[in-house]
Amino acid sequence: QVQLVESGGGLVQPGGSLRLSCAASGNLFSAAVMGWYRQAPGKQRELVADINTGGSTNYADSVKGRFTISGDNAKNTVYLQMNSLKPEDTAIYYCRYRSRSYLRDYWGQGTQVTVSS
């Protein structure tokens, strides 16, 4: 099993910034992909950004230029720096840790991000 501990969510005004962290522990494996997904009320869960152990990243078009994902392989931790936040970024953000084949796939419990004045 793999455990994921997320932190950093909260309430922020439009234009503000937040940094999410997700630390993985347990039966970890090499060549993993870690990422952030989000789900807003009434909408499907969607990819925000992910990063593999080689450092390659992938972003949703809606967050490109505003969000940055980074990873610390030594700490098995992934970060999501979110700048220029918009009300439409409001959602529960979930951390995901998976193998490249998706055969092993783990999710965090989620952290709420609310962008509102």
C-alpha positions in Angstrom: 0.0 0.0 0.0 1.0 3.6 -0.5 -0.2 6.4 1.7 -0.5 10.0 0.5 -0.7 13.0 2.8 -1.9 16.2 1.3 -1.6 19.7 2.7 -1.8 23.3 1.7 -5.4 23.9 0.7 -7.5 26.8 1.9 -9.3 29.9 1.1 -7.6 32.6 -1.1 -8.8 35.7 -2.9 -8.7 35.8 -6.7 -5.3 36.6 -7.9 -3.7 35.0 -4.9 -1.4 32.0 -4.5 -1.4 28.6 -2.7 1.1 25.8 -2.6 -0.1 22.2 -2.2 2.1 19.4 -1.0 1.7 15.6 -1.2 4.0 13.2 0.5 4.0 9.6 -0.4 5.0 6.8 1.9 4.7 3.0 2.2 5.4 0.5 -0.5 6.7 2.9 -3.1 8.1 2.0 -6.5 10.4 3.4 -9.1 9.1 5.0 -12.3 6.1 6.5 -10.5 4.0 9.3 -11.7 2.7 11.8 -9.2 0.1 14.4 -9.9 -2.8 16.6 -8.9 -6.3 16.3 -10.0 -9.3 18.4 -9.1 -13.0 18.0 -8.9 -15.5 20.9 -8.7 -19.1 20.4 -7.6 -21.1 18.8 -10.4 -18.1 18.2 -12.6 -15.8 15.2 -13.3 -12.4 14.9 -11.8 -9.8 16.3 -14.1 -6.0 16.3 -14.4 -4.4 19.5 -13.2 -0.7 18.5 -13.6 1.5 15.5 -13.2 5.2 14.7 -13.1 7.2 11.5 -13.4 10.4 10.5 -11.7 12.3 11.7 -14.7 11.0 15.2 -14.2 8.7 15.3 -17.3 5.6 17.3 -16.6 2.1 17.6 -18.0 -0.4 20.4 -17.5 -4.1 21.0 -18.2 -4.5 23.9 -20.6 -6.5 25.8 -18.1 -3.6 26.1 -15.7 -0.6 26.5 -18.0 1.4 29.6 -17.1 -0.2 29.8 -13.7 0.5 26.5 -11.9 3.8 24.8 -11.5 4.3 21.2 -10.4 7.6 20.0 -9.0 8.9 17.0 -7.2 11.5 16.0 -4.6 12.4 12.4 -5.3 14.4 12.1 -2.1 11.3 13.1 0.0 8.8 11.3 -2.3 6.9 14.6 -2.3 5.2 16.6 -5.1 4.3 20.2 -4.9 1.8 22.3 -6.8 2.5 26.0 -6.8 -0.7 27.8 -7.8 -0.5 31.5 -8.8 -3.0 33.9 -10.2 -5.8 31.8 -8.8 -9.3 32.3 -10.3 -12.7 31.4 -8.8 -13.0 28.6 -11.4 -10.0 26.9 -9.7 -12.2 26.2 -6.7 -12.4 22.5 -6.2 -11.2 19.6 -4.1 -7.6 18.8 -5.2 -6.5 15.2 -5.1 -3.0 13.8 -5.1 -2.4 10.7 -7.2 0.5 8.3 -7.1 0.6 5.6 -9.8 2.7 3.4 -11.9 3.2 4.3 -15.6 1.1 1.3 -16.5 -1.7 2.4 -14.1 -1.7 -1.1 -12.6 -0.8 0.4 -9.2 -2.9 3.5 -8.5 -3.4 5.4 -5.3 -5.3 8.6 -4.4 -5.1 11.0 -1.5 -8.2 12.1 0.5 -8.3 15.5 -1.1 -7.8 19.1 0.1 -10.2 21.9 -0.5 -9.1 25.0 -2.5 -11.6 27.9 -2.5 -10.9 31.0 -4.5 -13.3 33.7 -3.5 -13.4 37.4 -2.5 
